[in-house]
Amino acid sequence: MHKRFIFPVGQGGFSIEKIDGFVVVYDCGSVSSPNAVEQSIDKIQQDTDHVDVLFISHFDKDHVNSIQYLLSHVKVLKAVTSFIPSVLRTAYSVYTDSAYDEIMRLFDTNNVEVDPIGEDEIDRKRYFHRNVWEWIAKSMMTTADFSAVTTNLQRSGVVLETLKIDPDYLESQKEKINEAFKDVFGPKGPNSKGLIVLSQKCRGIETKLCLIYQGCEWCRKVLSRIASNVSSCLYVGDADLKNRANKKDVKEFLKNYRSESSLLMMQIPHHGSQYNVGARFETDFAAKYYFVNDITTKRIQGNQRLYNSLMSQKNLLVVSENCKNLVVTITEIK
């Protein structure tokens, strides 16, 4: 039996999946309600003392600022991140307001194995549980992206070697560093091309039933009973899927690696932001359900038609901090 929980943590992200004793987490943070993440971790700790794989979409604080709490309560065996070339790691940490360095130090202190994706041209990896369930992680960042950032920094006069040894120099170059990343990745920066993860049963595995629940912890209601062999979920963090190239990249990824005929669920990126999702989102990816963390009027005003469509078809799952709305899927495996 495979279980998936998408927790109501406000502006942030915290999802957990379990099959047998194998535990996977995607993102771990919130800027609007970090206590909600910690409370969810406390509940997890009652059932397990470890996390097998922690996937980090990117290093914005709302996606990573509860990792320290997670590490202090359970043993994390492996963390999966996008690969950052050594020449750019200090600059990247500056861009993330030191979050990258802080998290990497935490992993080192807690003996967490770090598996960076994107090194040596390998931009995707599979993580299996007994050839029954798999998580395929893909970094949307490319070698060309990093080369362009490096060139931008050099052109602006930033001495990369000095960044590593002189804190005052590092701080004085922050504006140039931010501009160098945004010039390549766009105004939203590297989070627009983070780590995405496809969770699905392995090829050849059949399921009996998939149940989808939505509601508060005490009054969950069965939203759907799906007898068909579909149970997959795509997590995309803050990916910019309004960008044509990014959208094509993700669609190609799904075409090549999806084991099922369609997606059961897909995350709406960046908490439903109109700047990350185009009006054709639901036809571009054609999932049965779309989930989003704490969607707000401000974020969706440019795409009201899309959200009205999703709501009218009852295939929008809102994971809301305000009413403690969470989404749970339970898949029975033959």
Secondary structure, 3 states (H helix, E strand, C coil): CEEEEECCCCCEEEEEEEECCEEEEEEEEECCCHHHHHHHHHHHHCCCCEEEEEECCCCCHHHHCCHHHHHHHCEEEEEEEECCCHHHHHHHHHHCCCHHHHHHHHHHHCCCEEEEECHHHCCEEEEEECCCEEEEEEECCCHHHHHHHHHHHHHCCCCHHHHCCCHHHHHHCHHHHHHHHHHHHCCCHHHHHCEEEEEEECCCCCEEEEEEEEECCCCCEEEEEECCCCCCEEECCCCCCCCHHHHHHHHHHHHHHCCCCCCCEEECHHHHCCCCCCCCHHHHHCCCEEEEECCCHHHHHHHHHHHHHHHHCCCEEEECCCCCCEEEEEEEEC
